[in-house]
Amino acid sequence: MFLGLDKLQVLELSDNRITVVVTNNYTNTSLPTLDTLSLSLCNLKEFPAFLRFQNKLCTLVLDHNNINGLVPVWIWNNSRETLELIDLSFNSITGFDQHPHFLP
């Protein structure tokens, strides 16, 4: 879907009541490295696997979804040097897979 958009830095799909299909495919063949990703109100039930490959994120917004369970450790590790804002509000987060050793 995003092939050829190598210069894309911001992807904002929030507040459209769309459903983002999350697969367990751990390859990143179609999404460029983003600075900002906002997927509010996208009916997500888990952290999208493609986030594992987003190592330059400054802003990650996943609020108002249906994400359950623990925040995976790779969320903190991927964008350790660049992450400035992460919004996970209005989900059913129960804790952290591993507590972050730093605050971004």
Contacts in CASP RR format, 6 or more apart in sequence:
PFRMAT RR
TARGET T0000
AUTHOR 0000-0000-0000
METHOD contacts of the structure
MODEL  1
MFLGLDKLQVLELSDNRITVVVTNNYTNTSLPTLDTLSLSLCNLKEFPAF
LRFQNKLCTLVLDHNNINGLVPVWIWNNSRETLELIDLSFNSITGFDQHP
HFLP
1 30 0 8 1.000
2 8 0 8 1.000
2 30 0 8 1.000
2 31 0 8 1.000
2 32 0 8 1.000
3 29 0 8 1.000
3 30 0 8 1.000
4 32 0 8 1.000
5 32 0 8 1.000
6 32 0 8 1.000
7 32 0 8 1.000
8 32 0 8 1.000
8 34 0 8 1.000
9 32 0 8 1.000
9 34 0 8 1.000
9 35 0 8 1.000
9 36 0 8 1.000
10 34 0 8 1.000
10 35 0 8 1.000
10 36 0 8 1.000
10 37 0 8 1.000
11 31 0 8 1.000
11 34 0 8 1.000
11 36 0 8 1.000
11 37 0 8 1.000
11 38 0 8 1.000
12 36 0 8 1.000
12 38 0 8 1.000
13 20 0 8 1.000
13 38 0 8 1.000
13 39 0 8 1.000
13 42 0 8 1.000
14 38 0 8 1.000
14 39 0 8 1.000
14 40 0 8 1.000
14 41 0 8 1.000
14 42 0 8 1.000
14 61 0 8 1.000
15 40 0 8 1.000
15 41 0 8 1.000
16 41 0 8 1.000
16 42 0 8 1.000
17 41 0 8 1.000
17 43 0 8 1.000
18 42 0 8 1.000
18 43 0 8 1.000
19 42 0 8 1.000
19 43 0 8 1.000
20 39 0 8 1.000
20 42 0 8 1.000
20 43 0 8 1.000
20 44 0 8 1.000
20 48 0 8 1.000
22 44 0 8 1.000
22 45 0 8 1.000
22 46 0 8 1.000
22 48 0 8 1.000
22 49 0 8 1.000
23 49 0 8 1.000
24 49 0 8 1.000
25 49 0 8 1.000
26 49 0 8 1.000
26 52 0 8 1.000
28 50 0 8 1.000
28 52 0 8 1.000
28 53 0 8 1.000
31 50 0 8 1.000
31 53 0 8 1.000
31 54 0 8 1.000
33 53 0 8 1.000
33 54 0 8 1.000
33 55 0 8 1.000
33 56 0 8 1.000
34 54 0 8 1.000
34 56 0 8 1.000
34 57 0 8 1.000
35 56 0 8 1.000
35 57 0 8 1.000
35 58 0 8 1.000
35 59 0 8 1.000
35 82 0 8 1.000
36 57 0 8 1.000
36 58 0 8 1.000
36 59 0 8 1.000
36 60 0 8 1.000
36 61 0 8 1.000
37 51 0 8 1.000
37 54 0 8 1.000
37 57 0 8 1.000
37 59 0 8 1.000
37 60 0 8 1.000
37 61 0 8 1.000
38 59 0 8 1.000
38 61 0 8 1.000
39 48 0 8 1.000
39 61 0 8 1.000
39 62 0 8 1.000
39 65 0 8 1.000
40 61 0 8 1.000
40 62 0 8 1.000
40 63 0 8 1.000
40 64 0 8 1.000
40 65 0 8 1.000
40 87 0 8 1.000
41 64 0 8 1.000
41 65 0 8 1.000
42 65 0 8 1.000
43 65 0 8 1.000
43 66 0 8 1.000
44 62 0 8 1.000
44 65 0 8 1.000
44 66 0 8 1.000
44 67 0 8 1.000
45 65 0 8 1.000
45 66 0 8 1.000
45 67 0 8 1.000
45 68 0 8 1.000
46 67 0 8 1.000
46 68 0 8 1.000
47 62 0 8 1.000
47 67 0 8 1.000
47 71 0 8 1.000
47 72 0 8 1.000
47 75 0 8 1.000
51 60 0 8 1.000
51 74 0 8 1.000
51 75 0 8 1.000
51 78 0 8 1.000
52 74 0 8 1.000
52 78 0 8 1.000
53 78 0 8 1.000
54 60 0 8 1.000
54 78 0 8 1.000
54 79 0 8 1.000
55 78 0 8 1.000
55 79 0 8 1.000
55 82 0 8 1.000
56 79 0 8 1.000
56 82 0 8 1.000
57 78 0 8 1.000
57 79 0 8 1.000
57 82 0 8 1.000
57 83 0 8 1.000
58 79 0 8 1.000
58 82 0 8 1.000
58 83 0 8 1.000
58 84 0 8 1.000
58 85 0 8 1.000
59 84 0 8 1.000
59 85 0 8 1.000
59 86 0 8 1.000
60 75 0 8 1.000
60 79 0 8 1.000
60 83 0 8 1.000
60 85 0 8 1.000
60 86 0 8 1.000
60 87 0 8 1.000
61 85 0 8 1.000
61 86 0 8 1.000
61 87 0 8 1.000
62 86 0 8 1.000
62 87 0 8 1.000
62 88 0 8 1.000
62 91 0 8 1.000
63 87 0 8 1.000
63 88 0 8 1.000
63 89 0 8 1.000
63 90 0 8 1.000
63 91 0 8 1.000
64 89 0 8 1.000
64 90 0 8 1.000
64 91 0 8 1.000
65 90 0 8 1.000
65 91 0 8 1.000
66 91 0 8 1.000
66 92 0 8 1.000
67 88 0 8 1.000
67 91 0 8 1.000
67 92 0 8 1.000
67 93 0 8 1.000
68 91 0 8 1.000
68 92 0 8 1.000
68 93 0 8 1.000
68 94 0 8 1.000
69 92 0 8 1.000
69 93 0 8 1.000
69 94 0 8 1.000
69 95 0 8 1.000
70 93 0 8 1.000
70 94 0 8 1.000
70 95 0 8 1.000
70 96 0 8 1.000
70 97 0 8 1.000
71 88 0 8 1.000
71 93 0 8 1.000
71 95 0 8 1.000
71 96 0 8 1.000
71 97 0 8 1.000
72 97 0 8 1.000
73 96 0 8 1.000
73 97 0 8 1.000
73 98 0 8 1.000
73 100 0 8 1.000
75 86 0 8 1.000
76 83 0 8 1.000
76 100 0 8 1.000
76 102 0 8 1.000
76 104 0 8 1.000
79 104 0 8 1.000
80 102 0 8 1.000
80 104 0 8 1.000
83 104 0 8 1.000
84 104 0 8 1.000
86 104 0 8 1.000
END
